[in-house]
Amino acid sequence: MSIPNIITLGRIMLVPIIVWAIVSSQMEVAFAVFLIAGISDAVDGFLAKRFNMTSELGALLDPLADKALLVSIYMALGIWGAIPRWIVILVVSRDIMIVAAVIVSWLFDRPVEMKPSKVSKLNTVAQVAFAALVLAALAFGFKPAPYDMILMGLVTVFTLSSVSLYLVEWLRHMSTIEAK
């Protein structure tokens, strides 16, 4: 168990605290813990790359931690009414489709290499920025317009583009399966 993996596990353990804070209307706490989670993501990535501490476990845990954090925050903010439910459905559905595709590829003994594309990375940045803006606006009582609409538009475009690219690549990968 490397230091970056321990940090990533800590980030996963922050997820229920952020959700609790949002549903309890403790937006300052939610924003602060979200910042801690973001900083921990940068730190574990830096340590893993800089000190050659990368591992297979880390390659699986890091995106899992990111997805757990973002999906949970989007769901909590959607339930709380801070963001439109359609954007929650879009973000969560993308991740469900990708996870389902990975599981199906494993079931067919054709594991697909999970390598995030540039669009996927931009998607994550847009999702994080939108969630951070909404949490900050709720925590500090300011109006996020028009930046919330701009970021929501970017989340929409990048989420749709990202899932489309993943599914095209997955279909290409899976099309090599021979019928029995």
N, C-alpha and C positions, 0 to 999 in steps of 0.2 A: 504494500500500500504506500504509494508515493505522496508527497506533500500536495501536489496539484490534485490528486484524487481525493484526498481528505478535504481540501478546500471545496471541491465540487460537491462532495457529500454534504458539507455544511450549507452550501447554496440550496441544495434540495431540501434541507431541513428548515430553511427560511420560508419556503413556500406556504406552509400552513399559518405561519405568523403573519405574512402579508395578507393572506385571505381573511384571517381573523380580523386584522386591523381594518380592512376595507368594509367587511360586513358589520363591524362595530363602529363605523364612522370615525375611526381613528386615523384620518388621512395623513396626518403628519408622521405617525408611526409607519404607516404603509409606505409613504414616500422615502423615509429614511432607510427602512429595511430594503426597499427596492434599490436604493443607491448602494447599500452594502453588498447586495447580491451582484450588482453590476460591476463594482470594484473587484469583488472576489472572482468574477469571471475573467476579468482582465489579468488579475494576478496569477490565477492558475494557468492561464494560457501562456503568460510570459515565462513563468517558472518552467513549464513543460518544454517550451521551445528553447529557451535560453540555456537551461541546464540539462538538456537532453533527458527529460523525465517523462517523455511521452510513453504511453502504454496502450494496449488494446482496450483495457478497462476504461482508461481515460477517454479514448476515442468513442466509447459507447456512453459513458456517464455524462460527458460534457453536453452533447446535444440533448440528452434526456433531461438534464437539469434546466437547460434553456427552455425546452418545450414545456416542462412541468411548470416553470415559473410563468411563462407567457400565457399558456392556456389557462392557468388558474387565475391570473390577474384579469385577463379578458373576460372570463366567465364571471368573476366576482364583480367587476365593474359593470358588466351587462346586467346582472341581476340587480345590482344597486341602482341601475338606471343612469349611470354616468356616461355610457357609450351606447350607441344603437345596437340592438340585438343582432341585426343582420351582419354586422362586422364581427361579432363574436362567433356567429355560426360559420362565417367564411373562414376565419382564422382556425377555429377548432376543426372544421371539416377538412381543411387542407392537411392538418397533422394526422387526423384519423385515416385519410386516404393513403398518406405516405406510409404510416405504420402498417396498415392493412396490406399494402403492396409488398412491403418487406416480409411480413409474415407469410404471405402466399408464396413468395419466392423461396423462402426457407422450406415450406411444406413440399414444394416441388424439387427440393434439393438443388436449387439454382440461386443461392444467395446473391443478392445484388450489392455491389459496392456502394456504400453510402458516402458520397463525396459531395459536399455542398457546392452548388454552382454560385457564380457571382450574383445572379438574380436572387438566389436563396439567401445569400449573405445580406444583400440590400433589403430583402424582405424582413430579415431579422432586425436590422438597424431601424427600419421604418416602424416595425411593431414595437420595439423598445422605446423609440423616440415618442411615439403616440401615447403609449402607456405612461411614460414618464411625464409627458406634458399634462395628461389628464390628472394623474396623481398629484402633480405639483399645483395645478389649478385648484383642485379640491382641497389640498393641504393649506395653501396660502391665500385662497379666496380671490383669484384673479380670473378674468375672462380670457380663455385661450384662443379666441377667434382672431384672425382667420387661420392661425397655424394648425388648429385641430382639424379643420376641414382639409387643409393641404396634406397633412400627415395621414388622415384617414383615406384620402384619395391615393396616396402613395402605397399605403398598406393594401388597399384593394387591388391596385394594378400589380404590385409585386407578388401578392399572395396568389392571384389568378395566374400570373406568368410562371411563378415558381412551381405551382402544382401541375400546370400544363407541361412544363419541361420535365419534371420528375416522371409524370405518367407516360410521356412519349418515350423517354429513356427506358422506363420499366417495361413497356410494351415491346420495345425493340429487343431488350434483353430476354424477355420471356418468350418471344416468338421463335426462339431457337429450340424450344422444347419439342421433342418428337412425340407424335400421337401414338398411343399403344393400342 
